[in-house]
Amino acid sequence: MDIRTESRNVTMVPQWQEEIEGRLHDLQDGHNDILHARMILERNRHHNKGPKIAMARLVCNVRGGTFTASKTEETFEEAIRATFNAMEEELRTFREKRKQRARVESARRKPSRRVRFD
């Protein structure tokens, strides 16, 4: 899995980097379907935004699709956790649908039993 992190208008703290990498490996655990993941942390400087200035966006390229989760919170720690919770839900539903689709496909491909009489 290729992991890339980027920060805009804020300096990346090593603690955030470790948490991002750890959570990405937890998302990947047992599935090995995430090809590329990109995390962007951005501090919004707009005056009308209020106290929620920390934005985290996670883009995951998975075999069969691309998923994006983005959350804006008061702190970057909260934004990172909320983003990963949203991505976990997205990947869980995608994997369940993929598993169900695979079961249907395999049921269609079963050859019919033919009895030959010689």
C-alpha positions in Angstrom: 0.0 0.0 0.0 1.3 3.4 -1.0 0.7 6.0 1.7 1.1 9.8 1.1 0.4 12.5 3.6 0.1 16.2 2.9 -0.5 19.3 5.1 -1.7 22.7 4.0 -1.4 25.8 6.2 -0.3 23.7 9.1 2.9 21.8 10.0 2.6 18.0 10.1 3.2 16.7 13.7 4.9 13.3 13.9 2.1 12.1 16.2 -0.5 12.7 13.5 1.7 10.9 11.0 2.0 7.9 13.2 -1.8 7.8 13.9 -2.6 8.1 10.2 -0.2 5.2 9.3 -1.5 3.0 12.1 -5.1 3.6 11.2 -4.5 2.9 7.6 -2.8 -0.4 8.4 -5.9 -1.2 10.6 -8.2 -0.5 7.6 -6.0 -2.8 5.4 -5.8 -5.6 8.0 -7.0 -8.9 6.6 -8.1 -7.5 3.3 -5.1 -6.2 1.3 -7.3 -4.4 -1.1 -6.1 -0.7 -0.6 -3.7 0.2 -3.3 -3.1 3.8 -2.5 -4.1 6.1 0.3 -3.7 9.9 0.5 -4.4 12.0 3.6 -4.6 15.8 3.4 -4.7 17.9 6.5 -5.7 21.5 6.0 -6.2 24.5 8.3 -9.0 26.7 7.1 -8.3 30.3 7.7 -11.7 31.7 6.7 -13.1 34.0 9.3 -16.7 32.7 9.0 -15.7 29.1 9.6 -15.9 29.5 13.4 -14.1 27.1 15.7 -14.0 24.2 13.2 -10.9 25.0 11.3 -9.2 21.6 11.1 -10.1 19.6 8.0 -8.9 16.1 7.2 -9.5 14.4 3.8 -8.7 10.8 3.1 -8.7 9.3 -0.4 -8.3 5.5 -0.8 -7.9 3.7 -4.1 -9.2 0.2 -3.6 -9.5 -2.6 -6.1 -12.8 -1.8 -7.7 -13.2 1.8 -6.6 -12.0 5.1 -5.1 -13.4 6.4 -1.8 -13.2 9.8 -0.2 -13.9 10.8 3.4 -13.6 14.4 4.6 -14.4 15.8 8.0 -14.0 19.3 9.6 -13.6 19.6 13.4 -12.1 21.9 16.0 -8.8 19.9 16.3 -6.8 17.9 13.9 -6.9 14.8 16.2 -10.7 14.9 16.1 -10.8 15.5 12.3 -8.4 12.5 11.7 -10.5 10.2 13.9 -13.8 11.3 12.4 -12.4 10.9 8.8 -11.1 7.3 9.5 -14.5 6.4 11.1 -16.3 7.5 8.0 -13.8 5.7 5.7 -14.1 2.5 7.8 -17.9 2.6 7.3 -17.5 3.2 3.5 -15.0 0.3 3.1 -17.1 -2.0 5.3 -20.2 -1.6 3.1 -18.1 -1.9 -0.1 -16.5 -5.1 1.1 -19.9 -6.6 2.1 -21.4 -5.7 -1.3 -18.3 -7.2 -3.1 -18.6 -10.4 -1.0 -22.3 -10.7 -1.7 -21.7 -10.0 -5.4 -19.0 -12.7 -5.5 -21.4 -15.2 -3.9 -24.1 -14.5 -6.6 -21.6 -14.7 -9.4 -20.2 -18.1 -8.1 -23.8 -19.4 -7.8 -24.5 -18.5 -11.4 -21.4 -20.2 -12.7 -22.1 -23.6 -11.2 -22.4 -26.2 -14.0 -25.7 -28.1 -14.0 -25.5 -31.7 -13.2 -26.0 -33.9 -16.2 -26.4 -37.6 -16.0 -25.2 -39.5 -19.1 -26.8 -42.7 -20.0 -24.8 -44.9 -22.3 
